[in-house]
Amino acid sequence: METRFITFESTRLAVHVAGRGPVAILLHGYPLDHRMWLDALQGPLAQQRTLVALDLRGHGLSPWCGDRAHTMELFADDVATVIHTLSDEPVDLVGLSMGGYAALAVMERHLATEAWFTGDEYGIADIALYAYTCVAPHGGIALDAYPALRGWLARVEATPGFVPLPAPDTVAQALIHQSR
């Protein structure tokens, strides 16, 4: 694993890189840092992907940058800078907890200017992302703050041949209710 620093404006972000192949950005939960991804960085996935564990500002080796608050939109700016610095190709975002919210903010930003994740038309990335995003509320992640994302969900659901995910069974419903 190699640690690099990406510096812009008054921000210095640590990225921890391992592997080869298409890039996947790993976004940690709160109050963690890149170390939560060490097993992945050292595991077999690194033989197929370039894994980039980002220390979000104020965490791990990325110092606090003097901001009054670290919003998900600010983290999305940071993630976008890391993506544009490390890759000219599309990347995958993997986020846990706070990192998941940062990933949603990146998705919201993209969908504010684009109808789909795959370009001008509905495609495989939209299909894959829909399955996880539409069930976010089951995990207690409200999508109210993401109007472009909600609009995209509606567009996916309006595509010809759309088949909705089955409703959770009674056991799953009980677990969902218990987690709230």
N, CA, C and O of each residue as an XYZ file, in Angstrom:
720
protein
N       0.856     -1.180      0.000
C       0.000      0.000      0.000
C       0.894      1.233      0.000
O       1.868      1.323      0.748
N       0.537      2.170     -0.854
C       1.271      3.427     -0.968
C       0.367      4.564     -0.501
O      -0.802      4.628     -0.883
N       0.900      5.452      0.317
C       0.144      6.624      0.754
C       0.595      7.821     -0.062
O       1.787      8.109     -0.171
N      -0.391      8.517     -0.636
C      -0.134      9.723     -1.421
C      -0.955     10.854     -0.812
O      -1.901     10.619     -0.060
N      -0.581     12.068     -1.146
C      -1.334     13.226     -0.684
C      -1.767     14.050     -1.884
O      -0.977     14.323     -2.788
N      -3.026     14.438     -1.879
C      -3.584     15.302     -2.915
C      -3.858     16.641     -2.248
O      -4.629     16.728     -1.292
N      -3.215     17.683     -2.766
C      -3.316     19.005     -2.162
C      -3.978     19.964     -3.143
O      -3.598     20.033     -4.312
N      -4.970     20.701     -2.657
C      -5.648     21.716     -3.456
C      -6.213     22.758     -2.503
O      -6.625     22.444     -1.386
N      -6.224     24.014     -2.967
C      -6.653     25.125     -2.134
C      -5.986     24.986     -0.762
O      -4.759     24.910     -0.701
N      -6.734     24.949      0.327
C      -6.111     24.796      1.654
C      -6.336     23.385      2.197
O      -6.341     23.169      3.409
N      -6.521     22.433      1.289
C      -6.876     21.070      1.677
C      -5.764     20.105      1.309
O      -5.156     20.209      0.244
N      -5.508     19.162      2.209
C      -4.524     18.102      1.961
C      -5.185     16.781      2.340
O      -5.465     16.528      3.511
N      -5.432     15.938      1.328
C      -6.108     14.663      1.557
C      -5.145     13.500      1.376
O      -4.380     13.450      0.414
N      -5.198     12.565      2.324
C      -4.390     11.354      2.221
C      -5.197     10.284      1.504
O      -6.360     10.042      1.827
N      -4.562      9.647      0.525
C      -5.159      8.509     -0.158
C      -4.189      7.349     -0.045
O      -2.980      7.518     -0.197
N      -4.720      6.193      0.217
C      -3.922      4.990      0.428
C      -4.291      4.036     -0.701
O      -5.437      3.600     -0.814
N      -3.300      3.717     -1.536
C      -3.549      3.053     -2.809
C      -2.899      1.678     -2.826
O      -1.750      1.502     -2.419
N      -3.673      0.703     -3.313
C      -3.148     -0.656     -3.485
C      -3.839     -1.280     -4.694
O      -5.003     -0.996     -4.977
N      -3.117     -2.117     -5.385
C      -3.721     -2.904     -6.446
C      -3.484     -2.359     -7.830
O      -2.704     -1.433     -8.049
N      -4.210     -2.990     -8.777
C      -4.106     -2.590    -10.180
C      -5.450     -2.854    -10.858
O      -6.207     -3.740    -10.462
N      -5.715     -2.067    -11.875
C      -6.969     -2.208    -12.592
C      -7.839     -0.983    -12.402
O      -7.366      0.048    -11.925
N      -9.111     -1.087    -12.771
C     -10.035      0.050    -12.612
C     -10.085      0.515    -11.154
O      -9.908     -0.275    -10.227
N     -10.328      1.801    -10.978
C     -10.270      2.426     -9.651
C     -11.585      2.266     -8.895
O     -12.668      2.435     -9.454
N     -11.465      1.937     -7.618
C     -12.583      1.955     -6.675
C     -12.150      2.812     -5.491
O     -11.132      2.535     -4.858
N     -12.925      3.850     -5.196
C     -12.653      4.741     -4.070
C     -13.410      4.202     -2.862
O     -14.614      3.960     -2.941
N     -12.715      4.014     -1.751
C     -13.294      3.471     -0.519
C     -13.452      4.611      0.486
O     -12.472      5.246      0.878
N     -14.685      4.861      0.895
C     -15.001      5.966      1.804
C     -15.392      5.423      3.173
O     -16.367      4.683      3.302
N     -14.637      5.790      4.172
C     -14.811      5.252      5.526
C     -16.000      5.850      6.255
O     -16.535      6.889      5.868
N     -16.395      5.177      7.310
C     -17.448      5.665      8.187
C     -16.882      6.579      9.256
O     -15.668      6.718      9.402
N     -17.787      7.200     10.004
C     -17.405      8.066     11.114
C     -17.319      7.227     12.379
O     -18.187      6.380     12.591
N     -16.341      7.415     13.212
C     -15.212      8.331     13.209
C     -13.936      7.644     12.741
O     -12.861      7.902     13.284
N     -14.036      6.801     11.773
C     -12.929      5.959     11.330
C     -12.061      6.663     10.292
O     -12.221      7.855     10.031
N     -11.140      5.900      9.704
C     -10.298      6.395      8.622
C      -9.990      5.229      7.688
O     -10.669      4.203      7.737
N      -8.982      5.372      6.846
C      -8.664      4.364      5.835
C      -8.409      2.977      6.419
O      -8.568      1.973      5.725
N      -8.019      2.915      7.673
C      -7.665      1.611      8.261
C      -8.831      0.635      8.304
O      -8.622     -0.575      8.399
N     -10.069      1.151      8.234
C     -11.204      0.227      8.211
C     -11.209     -0.615      6.939
O     -11.873     -1.650      6.882
N     -10.472     -0.175      5.917
C     -10.418     -0.874      4.626
C      -9.153     -1.699      4.455
O      -8.916     -2.205      3.358
N      -8.326     -1.862      5.488
C      -7.044     -2.563      5.330
C      -7.203     -3.982      4.802
O      -6.411     -4.417      3.967
N      -8.202     -4.706      5.270
C      -8.397     -6.070      4.762
C      -8.654     -6.059      3.261
O      -8.127     -6.904      2.537
N      -9.443     -5.128      2.795
C      -9.715     -5.034      1.356
C      -8.458     -4.625      0.592
O      -8.157     -5.187     -0.461
N      -7.723     -3.646      1.124
C      -6.516     -3.167      0.461
C      -5.464     -4.263      0.325
O      -4.669     -4.261     -0.614
N      -5.470     -5.187      1.261
C      -4.471     -6.261      1.260
C      -5.038     -7.578      0.744
O      -4.335     -8.589      0.748
N      -6.275     -7.589      0.308
C      -6.941     -8.820     -0.099
C      -6.919     -9.052     -1.600
O      -6.284     -8.311     -2.350
N      -7.623    -10.092     -2.025
C      -7.607    -10.488     -3.435
C      -8.246     -9.474     -4.387
O      -7.928     -9.469     -5.576
N      -9.134     -8.622     -3.893
C      -9.745     -7.627     -4.776
C      -8.695     -6.689     -5.367
O      -8.862     -6.183     -6.477
N      -7.613     -6.460     -4.623
C      -6.542     -5.576     -5.101
C      -5.812     -6.172     -6.303
O      -5.045     -5.468     -6.960
N      -6.030     -7.434     -6.601
C      -5.444     -8.024     -7.807
C      -6.246     -7.650     -9.051
O      -5.760     -7.791    -10.174
N      -7.484     -7.169     -8.847
C      -8.357     -6.835     -9.970
C      -8.713     -5.353    -10.043
O      -9.165     -4.875    -11.084
N      -8.516     -4.636     -8.965
C      -8.911     -3.229     -8.885
C      -7.806     -2.419     -8.225
O      -7.062     -2.926     -7.386
N      -7.710     -1.154     -8.616
C      -6.894     -0.208     -7.869
C      -7.788      0.336     -6.770
O      -8.728      1.083     -7.043
N      -7.506     -0.026     -5.552
C      -8.314      0.388     -4.399
C      -7.696      1.643     -3.788
O      -6.498      1.680     -3.507
N      -8.507      2.653     -3.589
C      -8.053      3.930     -3.053
C      -8.872      4.227     -1.806
O     -10.037      4.613     -1.900
N      -8.268      4.049     -0.645
C      -8.936      4.368      0.618
C      -8.610      5.815      0.959
O      -7.462      6.152      1.250
N      -9.620      6.657      0.921
C      -9.463      8.088      1.162
C      -9.696      8.381      2.636
O     -10.692      7.945      3.215
N      -8.776      9.119      3.236
C      -9.038      9.689      4.559
C      -9.764     11.000      4.322
O      -9.156     11.970      3.870
N     -11.063     11.044      4.621
C     -11.816     12.288      4.461
C     -11.218     13.364      5.367
O     -10.623     13.051      6.399
N     -11.373     14.612      4.988
C     -10.751     15.707      5.756
C     -11.139     15.623      7.236
O     -12.292     15.384      7.594
N     -10.121     15.832      8.077
C     -10.326     15.752      9.517
C     -10.251     14.342     10.072
O     -10.519     14.135     11.255
N      -9.894     13.369      9.248
C      -9.804     11.970      9.665
C      -8.472     11.377      9.207
O      -7.940     11.749      8.161
N      -7.948     10.460      9.999
C      -6.714      9.778      9.624
C      -5.592     10.767      9.359
O      -5.319     11.644     10.178
N      -4.940     10.620      8.206
C      -3.812     11.483      7.858
C      -4.230     12.746      7.107
O      -3.374     13.531      6.697
N      -5.526     12.949      6.924
C      -6.026     14.177      6.285
C      -6.389     15.169      7.388
O      -7.337     14.943      8.140
N      -5.641     16.260      7.485
C      -5.885     17.182      8.603
C      -7.184     17.957      8.458
O      -7.748     18.078      7.370
N      -7.639     18.478      9.589
C      -8.748     19.423      9.608
C      -8.296     20.620      8.793
O      -7.151     21.054      8.915
N      -9.167     21.152      7.973
C      -8.771     22.228      7.057
C      -9.281     23.588      7.468
O      -9.281     24.525      6.669
N      -9.719     23.706      8.715
C     -10.203     24.988      9.199
C     -11.639     25.294      8.856
O     -12.109     26.402      9.114
N     -12.350     24.340      8.280
C     -13.748     24.551      7.913
C     -14.613     24.584      9.177
O     -14.311     23.911     10.164
N     -15.690     25.374      9.134
C     -16.605     25.409     10.279
C     -17.320     24.082     10.435
O     -17.556     23.623     11.553
N     -17.663     23.466      9.316
C     -18.363     22.182      9.347
C     -17.930     21.359      8.148
O     -17.635     21.893      7.078
N     -17.900     20.075      8.343
C     -17.607     19.155      7.243
C     -18.933     18.574      6.766
O     -19.442     17.614      7.343
N     -19.480     19.156      5.720
C     -20.752     18.702      5.179
C     -20.518     17.589      4.162
O     -19.403     17.394      3.678
N     -21.572     16.879      3.853
C     -21.457     15.834      2.837
C     -21.141     16.449      1.476
O     -20.464     15.829      0.656
N     -21.627     17.659      1.235
C     -21.327     18.336     -0.019
C     -19.844     18.679     -0.103
O     -19.244     18.576     -1.173
N     -19.250     19.086      1.017
C     -17.811     19.358      1.050
C     -17.028     18.066      0.822
O     -16.046     18.055      0.080
N     -17.464     16.981      1.460
C     -16.820     15.689      1.212
C     -16.980     15.281     -0.248
O     -16.058     14.717     -0.838
N     -18.148     15.563     -0.841
C     -18.364     15.240     -2.267
C     -17.390     16.023     -3.141
O     -16.863     15.485     -4.115
N     -17.143     17.298     -2.799
C     -16.136     18.076     -3.532
C     -14.782     17.393     -3.452
O     -14.078     17.268     -4.454
N     -14.422     16.951     -2.252
C     -13.130     16.280     -2.053
C     -13.051     14.989     -2.857
O     -12.043     14.718     -3.510
N     -14.116     14.194     -2.808
C     -14.143     12.928     -3.544
C     -14.008     13.208     -5.041
O     -13.261     12.521     -5.738
N     -14.725     14.210     -5.531
C     -14.633     14.553     -6.958
C     -13.208     14.955     -7.331
O     -12.719     14.572     -8.393
N     -12.542     15.715     -6.475
C     -11.157     16.107     -6.747
C     -10.248     14.882     -6.787
O      -9.390     14.772     -7.662
N     -10.434     13.964     -5.842
C      -9.627     12.743     -5.824
C      -9.861     11.942     -7.101
O      -8.910     11.462     -7.719
N     -11.122     11.798     -7.495
C     -11.441     11.042     -8.711
C     -10.757     11.676     -9.911
O     -10.102     10.976    -10.682
N     -10.895     12.986    -10.085
C     -10.324     13.664    -11.253
C      -8.803     13.667    -11.226
O      -8.166     13.729    -12.278
N      -8.218     13.601    -10.044
C      -6.761     13.546     -9.931
C      -6.216     12.160    -10.286
O      -5.150     12.043    -10.891
N      -6.948     11.119     -9.906
C      -6.424      9.754    -10.047
C      -6.872      9.021    -11.296
O      -6.225      8.054    -11.699
N      -7.961      9.451    -11.922
C      -8.479      8.658    -13.031
C      -9.217      9.515    -14.052
O      -9.948     10.443    -13.705
N      -9.004      9.176    -15.319
C      -9.789      9.785    -16.397
C     -10.998      8.923    -16.735
O     -11.863      9.336    -17.507
N     -11.057      7.741    -16.165
C     -12.134      6.786    -16.414
C     -13.150      6.841    -15.272
O     -12.838      7.347    -14.194
N     -14.349      6.332    -15.495
C     -15.307      6.228    -14.381
C     -14.731      5.355    -13.264
O     -13.956      4.433    -13.517
N     -15.118      5.658    -12.043
C     -14.658      4.890    -10.883
C     -15.870      4.376    -10.127
O     -16.990      4.846    -10.328
N     -15.633      3.414     -9.262
C     -16.663      2.942     -8.344
C     -16.448      3.616     -7.000
O     -15.311      3.825     -6.577
N     -17.547      3.957     -6.328
C     -17.484      4.493     -4.970
C     -18.076      3.468     -4.030
O     -19.158      2.934     -4.274
N     -17.358      3.197     -2.953
C     -17.826      2.277     -1.922
C     -17.801      3.063     -0.623
O     -16.748      3.548     -0.209
N     -18.948      3.191      0.019
C     -18.997      3.982      1.236
C     -19.736      3.272      2.348
O     -20.713      2.562      2.108
N     -19.269      3.464      3.551
C     -19.915      2.913      4.740
C     -20.291      4.071      5.648
O     -19.467      4.949      5.904
N     -21.520      4.084      6.136
C     -21.970      5.070      7.100
C     -21.761      6.476      6.531
O     -22.355      6.807      5.504
N     -20.951      7.296      7.154
C     -20.686      8.641      6.667
C     -20.160      8.603      5.235
O     -20.495      9.470      4.428
N     -19.346      7.613      4.919
C     -18.842      7.466      3.554
C     -19.963      7.194      2.565
O     -19.891      7.613      1.410
N     -20.998      6.495      3.010
C     -22.163      6.259      2.165
C     -22.908      7.549      1.875
O     -23.369      7.769      0.755
N     -23.026      8.408      2.894
C     -23.655      9.710      2.681
C     -22.830     10.568      1.724
O     -23.386     11.274      0.882
N     -21.520     10.505      1.851
C     -20.660     11.241      0.918
C     -20.858     10.721     -0.502
O     -20.899     11.508     -1.448
N     -20.980      9.402     -0.660
C     -21.231      8.818     -1.978
C     -22.582      9.273     -2.520
O     -22.702      9.561     -3.711
N     -23.598      9.342     -1.663
C     -24.902      9.850     -2.106
C     -24.792     11.304     -2.570
O     -25.440     11.694     -3.542
N     -23.984     12.098     -1.887
C     -23.792     13.494     -2.298
C     -23.109     13.569     -3.660
O     -23.426     14.448     -4.462
N     -22.177     12.660     -3.930
C     -21.535     12.603     -5.248
C     -22.577     12.216     -6.305
O     -22.619     12.806     -7.384
N     -23.409     11.229     -5.991
C     -24.471     10.819     -6.914
C     -25.426     11.983     -7.182
O     -25.793     12.232     -8.331
N     -25.825     12.688     -6.139
C     -26.744     13.827     -6.271
C     -26.147     14.877     -7.195
O     -26.833     15.407     -8.068
N     -24.879     15.171     -7.003
C     -24.215     16.172     -7.833
C     -24.224     15.745     -9.303
O     -24.505     16.559    -10.184
N     -23.920     14.481     -9.567
C     -23.915     13.980    -10.941
C     -25.312     14.089    -11.555
O     -25.474     14.565    -12.679
N     -26.309     13.643    -10.806
C     -27.676     13.608    -11.327
C     -28.314     14.991    -11.426
O     -29.360     15.136    -12.058
N     -27.716     15.994    -10.826
C     -28.211     17.361    -10.969
C     -27.976     17.879    -12.387
O     -28.640     18.818    -12.825
N     -27.025     17.264    -13.107
C     -26.713     17.718    -14.469
C     -26.883     16.632    -15.523
O     -26.872     16.931    -16.717
N     -27.036     15.391    -15.113
C     -27.162     14.266    -16.040
C     -28.397     13.450    -15.678
O     -28.733     13.325    -14.500
N     -29.073     12.894    -16.677
C     -30.259     12.080    -16.414
C     -29.897     10.681    -15.928
O     -30.640     10.074    -15.156
N     -28.760     10.177    -16.380
C     -28.371      8.789    -16.107
C     -26.906      8.725    -15.690
O     -26.153      9.676    -15.897
N     -26.513      7.615    -15.111
C     -25.111      7.412    -14.740
C     -24.273      6.929    -15.914
O     -23.045      7.004    -15.877
N     -24.928      6.440    -16.945
C     -24.204      5.814    -18.048
C     -24.150      6.691    -19.294
O     -23.858      6.197    -20.383
N     -24.422      7.961    -19.150
C     -24.403      8.843    -20.310
C     -25.794      9.329    -20.651
O     -26.575      9.687    -19.770
N     -26.096      9.338    -21.941
C     -27.365      9.885    -22.416
C     -28.544      8.949    -22.222
O     -29.698      9.373    -22.292
N     -28.259      7.677    -21.979
C     -29.340      6.699    -21.900
C     -29.205      5.838    -20.643
O     -28.128      5.699    -20.064
N     -30.319      5.281    -20.255
C     -30.386      4.303    -19.174
C     -29.470      3.128    -19.495
O     -29.484      2.621    -20.616
N     -28.667      2.689    -18.513
C     -27.727      1.609    -18.783
C     -27.413      0.772    -17.556
O     -28.077      0.875    -16.525
N     -26.396     -0.050    -17.685
C     -26.056     -1.050    -16.666
C     -25.702     -0.405    -15.318
O     -26.050     -0.946    -14.268
N     -25.022      0.728    -15.336
C     -24.685      1.379    -14.061
C     -25.951      1.828    -13.338
O     -26.037      1.745    -12.113
N     -26.930      2.304    -14.101
C     -28.200      2.711    -13.487
C     -28.908      1.516    -12.859
O     -29.463      1.618    -11.765
N     -28.884      0.386    -13.556
C     -29.513     -0.830    -13.035
C     -28.845     -1.257    -11.730
O     -29.517     -1.556    -10.743
N     -27.513     -1.281    -11.741
C     -26.769     -1.733    -10.555
C     -26.963     -0.781     -9.380
O     -27.172     -1.230     -8.253
N     -26.899      0.510     -9.624
C     -27.031      1.478     -8.535
C     -28.452      1.548     -7.980
O     -28.649      1.800     -6.792
N     -29.423      1.329     -8.834
C     -30.811      1.393     -8.375
C     -31.069      0.398     -7.245
O     -31.690      0.743     -6.240
N     -30.594     -0.829     -7.409
C     -30.897     -1.897     -6.447
C     -30.469     -1.533     -5.026
O     -31.165     -1.872     -4.068
N     -29.353     -0.860     -4.879
C     -28.886     -0.481     -3.544
C     -29.520      0.823     -3.079
O     -29.871      0.972     -1.908
N     -29.661      1.757     -3.999
C     -30.137      3.082     -3.615
C     -31.602      3.067     -3.206
O     -31.981      3.756     -2.259
N     -32.425      2.303     -3.895
C     -33.862      2.329     -3.592
C     -34.179      1.746     -2.217
O     -35.239      2.033     -1.660
N     -33.287      0.940     -1.665
C     -33.538      0.362     -0.347
C     -32.810      1.117      0.771
O     -32.854      0.700      1.928
N     -32.149      2.216      0.433
C     -31.452      2.999      1.462
C     -32.367      3.359      2.626
O     -31.935      3.288      3.776
N     -33.629      3.747      2.366
C     -34.506      4.066      3.504
C     -34.722      2.879      4.453
O     -34.991      3.081      5.637
N     -34.610      1.665      3.953
C     -34.744      0.500      4.838
C     -33.650      0.486      5.895
O     -33.852     -0.021      6.999
N     -32.497      1.040      5.557
C     -31.390      1.118      6.501
C     -31.370      2.407      7.287
O     -30.389      2.708      7.968
N     -32.450      3.176      7.201
C     -32.523      4.424      7.956
C     -31.877      5.598      7.244
O     -31.679      6.648      7.855
N     -31.542      5.452      5.965
C     -30.929      6.535      5.210
C     -32.024      7.228      4.412
O     -32.473      6.720      3.384
N     -32.441      8.369      4.884
C     -33.489      9.132      4.210
C     -32.940      9.760      2.936
O     -31.802     10.228      2.909
N     -33.738      9.769      1.895
C     -33.336     10.347      0.621
C     -33.982     11.710      0.378
O     -33.904     12.241     -0.729
N     -34.617     12.278      1.400
C     -35.309     13.560      1.265
C     -34.383     14.679      0.797
O     -34.811     15.559      0.050
N     -33.141     14.658      1.216
C     -32.195     15.729      0.890
C     -31.583     15.579     -0.500
O     -30.697     16.349     -0.870
N     -32.045     14.598     -1.275
C     -31.443     14.303     -2.569
C     -32.499     14.328     -3.678
O     -32.884     13.271     -4.177
N     -32.976     15.526     -4.074
C     -34.050     15.589     -5.070
C     -33.661     15.022     -6.436
O     -34.482     14.371     -7.082
N     -32.443     15.252     -6.883
C     -32.028     14.713     -8.181
C     -31.965     13.187     -8.129
O     -32.314     12.515     -9.100
N     -31.527     12.651     -7.014
C     -31.463     11.201     -6.834
C     -32.868     10.595     -6.835
O     -33.100      9.556     -7.453
N     -33.796     11.246     -6.145
C     -35.182     10.765     -6.139
C     -35.794     10.827     -7.540
O     -36.551      9.938     -7.930
N     -35.464     11.882     -8.294
C     -35.938     11.982     -9.671
C     -35.388     10.864    -10.537
O     -36.094     10.315    -11.383
N     -34.123     10.530    -10.323
C     -33.497      9.423    -11.058
C     -34.180      8.096    -10.708
O     -34.456      7.290    -11.596
N     -34.451      7.869     -9.424
C     -35.161      6.641     -9.031
C     -36.489      6.547     -9.775
O     -36.857      5.476    -10.258
N     -37.209      7.665     -9.868
C     -38.492      7.668    -10.578
C     -38.294      7.383    -12.069
O     -39.098      6.674    -12.673
N     -37.222      7.933    -12.672
C     -36.955      7.654    -14.086
C     -36.651      6.178    -14.312
O     -37.120      5.581    -15.282
N     -35.858      5.591    -13.407
C     -35.561      4.153    -13.529
C     -36.866      3.362    -13.453
O     -37.099      2.467    -14.265
N     -37.708      3.687    -12.487
C     -38.962      2.962    -12.297
C     -39.923      3.142    -13.474
O     -40.825      2.326    -13.668
N     -39.734      4.210    -14.263
C     -40.596      4.468    -15.423
C     -40.064      3.844    -16.713
O     -40.712      3.941    -17.755
N     -38.889      3.202    -16.658
C     -38.346      2.608    -17.884
C     -39.185      1.401    -18.303
O     -39.689      0.666    -17.453
N     -39.334      1.200    -19.613
C     -40.104      0.042    -20.090
C     -39.519     -1.268    -19.553
O     -38.304     -1.465    -19.572
N     -40.370     -2.136    -19.089
C     -39.942     -3.442    -18.585
C     -39.410     -3.435    -17.163
O     -38.933     -4.460    -16.676
N     -39.485     -2.282    -16.482
C     -38.998     -2.214    -15.098
C     -39.719     -3.235    -14.224
O     -40.943     -3.358    -14.271
N     -38.946     -3.960    -13.430
C     -39.503     -4.924    -12.474
C     -39.077     -4.464    -11.083
O     -37.882     -4.442    -10.788
N     -40.018     -4.100    -10.229
C     -39.636     -3.622     -8.888
C     -39.061     -4.741     -8.034
O     -39.355     -5.920     -8.230
N     -38.238     -4.334     -7.085
C     -37.721     -5.299     -6.119
C     -38.880     -5.782     -5.262
O     -39.802     -5.014     -4.988
N     -38.852     -7.034     -4.836
C     -39.928     -7.508     -3.960
C     -39.881     -6.791     -2.612
O     -38.816     -6.392     -2.140
N     -41.031     -6.642     -2.018
C     -41.101     -6.047     -0.678
C     -40.399     -6.969      0.314
O     -40.400     -8.186      0.130
N     -39.809     -6.411      1.351
C     -39.177     -7.258      2.362
C     -40.189     -8.215      2.996
O     -41.343     -7.852      3.224
N     -39.742     -9.445      3.279
C     -40.634    -10.393      3.948
C     -40.818     -9.961      5.409
O     -40.224     -8.973      5.839
N     -41.623    -10.682      6.160
C     -41.954    -10.255      7.521
C     -40.735    -10.231      8.439
O     -40.627     -9.358      9.300
N     -39.829    -11.170      8.266
C     -38.612    -11.179      9.105
C     -37.767     -9.945      8.791
O     -37.299     -9.256      9.697
N     -37.577     -9.674      7.495
C     -36.789     -8.502      7.102
C     -37.479     -7.215      7.556
O     -36.813     -6.286      8.013
N     -38.804     -7.152      7.436
C     -39.531     -5.970      7.888
C     -39.336     -5.740      9.379
O     -39.179     -4.600      9.817
N     -39.346     -6.804     10.153
C     -39.134     -6.680     11.598
C     -37.730     -6.149     11.898
O     -37.556     -5.309     12.781
N     -36.725     -6.644     11.158
C     -35.351     -6.157     11.362
C     -35.212     -4.698     10.954
O     -34.527     -3.924     11.623
N     -35.859     -4.324      9.858
C     -35.822     -2.936      9.414
C     -36.464     -2.043     10.478
O     -35.911     -1.003     10.834
N     -37.619     -2.445     10.976
C     -38.311     -1.664     11.997
C     -37.481     -1.575     13.278
O     -37.422     -0.526     13.919
N     -36.846     -2.681     13.638
C     -36.026     -2.731     14.862
C     -34.819     -1.798     14.754
O     -34.380     -1.242     15.761
N     -34.279     -1.621     13.553
C     -33.069     -0.812     13.389
C     -33.353      0.678     13.464
O     -32.414      1.471     13.531
N     -34.597      1.081     13.455
C     -34.915      2.523     13.448
C     -34.953      3.090     14.816
O     -35.206      4.283     14.983
